[in-house]
Amino acid sequence: MARKAVPVRQQISCPGRANGGEAGFTLLEMVCVLAIVAMLAAIALPRSPSQTSRPRLQAYAIEIAALLKADRTAALARSGTVNVVVDARARTVRSGSGPWIVEVPQDVVFDALLPQRCNGRAALSTISFFASGTSCGGAIRLTRLAGAVEVRVNWLTGGVEIVASDLL
């Protein structure tokens, strides 16, 4: 009589699993880990505004006014002329008496109304302050959404003022 070969099944178990199940993560475990990471990211990463707010617009105007006042004071102290360079394309206001620069973001409309000639010469996008305290004047307007802030330089007194307005 011929004996028939019967295959023998050996049970293979994965290390670390007592019941012999498959190794890996379940879908529920992965979802829980992703939820925890998302909550930590929401807490750890502060939300930064993507657009310039109205208070920040006013802060830019205050920075520009402070730069202009510092240059006027420098002109008085030096008994000479100090020129502030206003570059509408680069959206910057650069001090003539120091390394200070105010950069305005792209979402703010930047307009400058400057004299073409000052003291008998071409002004070349500058606001000039003289030793006497006077200037050639000018205005820089920052507009965002429904609000606008204007920094004005009086040509006679050289005084700098900030005027805010609502656009409707």
Secondary structure, DSSP 8 states (H G I E B T S, - for coil): --------------TT-SS----S--HHHHHHHHHHHHHHHHHHS----SS--HHHHHHHHHHHHHHHHHHHHHHHHHTS-EEEEEETTTTEEE-SSSS-EEE--TTSEEEEE--SEETTEE--SEEEE-TTS-B--EEEEEEETTEEEEEEE-TTT--EEEEEEE--
